[in-house]
Amino acid sequence: MQRFENKVAFVTGAAHGIGRATVLRLAAEGAAVAAADIDTDGTAAVIAEVAAAGGTAVGISCDITDTASVDAAVAATVKQYGRLDVLANVAGHNLALDGEWARQYDFTFVGATRCIDAALPHLIESRGSAVLVGSISGEVALGTAPYAAAKAALANLVRNLAADHGPKGVRFNVVAPATVATDRFIGKEALLDELKAIYPLGRVGQAEDVAAAIAFLASADASWITGITLPVEGGLTTGPGHLLNLL
Ligand SMILES: NC(=O)c1ccc[n+]([C@@H]2O[C@H](COP(=O)([O-])OP(=O)(O)OC[C@H]3O[C@@H](n4cnc5c(N)ncnc54)[C@H](O)[C@@H]3O)[C@@H](O)[C@H]2O)c1
């Protein structure tokens, strides 16, 4: 499937995990991809993978906590490829600093708005689409309130932006993953194994599961979908029914 032929995508958090999988997925579907991350060795490895698979990607240094860095990265993308059709803001993690509300909010929520501000004029020009990575922690209480609340704010952000910019042809959506086996779980394989039991689908997520959802929402297949938060969570929030069946 070549849903992104002649399209250009800007992906943050591109060096590892869900961001890396998103770069590979969008490039495999024909996009020219700007792989943006603070880890430039990591993005170099990802763009080498894309090139080896016959795709097109460039690595760009970008820190989503720094407005000038984000502006420069988006400008470099448009200079390189001439347009921008897809913003995928994936960068982020739980800083796990209880009480550090402002720092987590700046990283998770304001970071996303920096990317949107920089990309928006180009997305209006291309009638493009933005997908933000939230978390199922933003939908239900799973601990670490600063992270969860900052992720929750993304759902309202995309509703408002979808209403404001839908008439200009730009769509905004969130994907909200539950446990995804990325680098953050290195050394915690036993925990991942235990967590399988709380998922009706019997497994934790893989980065590719989330990348597929991001690609769907960014593509023309989702051309009448905007302002939503799509849970990508193996059935976690269906309730405890599958656990009760074990009794
Ligand atoms: N893995 C999970 O279980 C899970 C669950 C729910 C939501 N999420 C969300 O998915 C997204 C990706 O998570 P992951 O597990 O793939 O993470 P990861 O740690 O594997 O990768 C995160 C990437 O972001 C980059 N990054 C960190 N700070 C940055 C900054 N300031 N600017 C630019 N890039 C930066 C890192 O270098 C890294 O390449 C995050 O927004 C996270 O909150 C992950």
The ligand as a Tripos MOL2 file, in Angstrom:
@<TRIPOS>MOLECULE
LIG
   44    48     1     0     0
SMALL
NO_CHARGES

@<TRIPOS>ATOM
      1 N1          5.9310    2.6340   25.5300 N.am      1 LIG1
      2 C1          4.7490    2.7390   26.1610 C.2       1 LIG1
      3 O1          4.3330    1.8520   26.9190 O.2       1 LIG1
      4 C2          3.8880    3.9710   25.9440 C.ar      1 LIG1
      5 C3          2.5800    3.9360   26.4240 C.ar      1 LIG1
      6 C4          1.7550    5.0330   26.2180 C.ar      1 LIG1
      7 C5          2.2370    6.1500   25.5650 C.ar      1 LIG1
      8 N2          3.5270    6.1640   25.1250 N.ar      1 LIG1
      9 C6          3.9780    7.3660   24.4370 C.3       1 LIG1
     10 O2          4.5220    7.0040   23.1770 O.3       1 LIG1
     11 C7          5.5480    7.9280   22.8400 C.3       1 LIG1
     12 C8          6.8240    7.1760   22.4680 C.3       1 LIG1
     13 O3          7.1620    6.3190   23.5260 O.3       1 LIG1
     14 P1          8.2670    5.1620   23.3250 P.3       1 LIG1
     15 O4          7.9530    4.1130   24.3080 O.co2     1 LIG1
     16 O5          8.3850    4.8300   21.8750 O.co2     1 LIG1
     17 O6          9.5490    5.9420   23.8340 O.3       1 LIG1
     18 P2         11.1010    5.6650   23.6140 P.3       1 LIG1
     19 O7         11.7150    6.0710   24.8850 O.co2     1 LIG1
     20 O8         11.3590    4.2940   23.0550 O.co2     1 LIG1
     21 O9         11.4740    6.7280   22.4780 O.3       1 LIG1
     22 C9         11.2840    8.0980   22.7140 C.3       1 LIG1
     23 C10        12.0860    8.8680   21.7020 C.3       1 LIG1
     24 O10        11.8870   10.2660   21.9600 O.3       1 LIG1
     25 C11        13.1420   10.9150   21.9070 C.3       1 LIG1
     26 N3         13.0980   12.1360   22.7100 N.ar      1 LIG1
     27 C12        13.1630   12.2320   24.0660 C.ar      1 LIG1
     28 N4         13.0870   13.5130   24.4270 N.ar      1 LIG1
     29 C13        12.9960   14.2580   23.2940 C.ar      1 LIG1
     30 C14        12.9020   15.6380   23.0200 C.ar      1 LIG1
     31 N5         12.9160   16.5360   24.0100 N.pl3     1 LIG1
     32 N6         12.7950   16.0260   21.7320 N.ar      1 LIG1
     33 C15        12.8080   15.1280   20.7300 C.ar      1 LIG1
     34 N7         12.8920   13.7900   20.9150 N.ar      1 LIG1
     35 C16        12.9930   13.3690   22.1930 C.ar      1 LIG1
     36 C17        14.1380    9.8910   22.4370 C.3       1 LIG1
     37 O11        15.4810   10.1950   22.0420 O.3       1 LIG1
     38 C18        13.5950    8.6100   21.8100 C.3       1 LIG1
     39 O12        14.1340    8.3920   20.5090 O.3       1 LIG1
     40 C19         5.7040    8.8680   24.0260 C.3       1 LIG1
     41 O13         4.9720   10.0580   23.7740 O.3       1 LIG1
     42 C20         5.0880    8.0910   25.1790 C.3       1 LIG1
     43 O14         4.5980    8.9370   26.1870 O.3       1 LIG1
     44 C21         4.3620    5.0880   25.2780 C.ar      1 LIG1
@<TRIPOS>BOND
     1     1     2 1
     2     2     3 2
     3     2     4 1
     4     4     5 ar
     5     4    44 ar
     6     5     6 ar
     7     6     7 ar
     8     7     8 ar
     9     8     9 1
    10     8    44 ar
    11     9    10 1
    12     9    42 1
    13    10    11 1
    14    11    12 1
    15    11    40 1
    16    12    13 1
    17    13    14 1
    18    14    15 2
    19    14    16 1
    20    14    17 1
    21    17    18 1
    22    18    19 2
    23    18    20 1
    24    18    21 1
    25    21    22 1
    26    22    23 1
    27    23    24 1
    28    23    38 1
    29    24    25 1
    30    25    26 1
    31    25    36 1
    32    26    27 ar
    33    26    35 ar
    34    27    28 ar
    35    28    29 ar
    36    29    30 ar
    37    29    35 ar
    38    30    31 1
    39    30    32 ar
    40    32    33 ar
    41    33    34 ar
    42    34    35 ar
    43    36    37 1
    44    36    38 1
    45    38    39 1
    46    40    41 1
    47    40    42 1
    48    42    43 1
@<TRIPOS>SUBSTRUCTURE
     1 LIG1         1 GROUP 0 **** ****
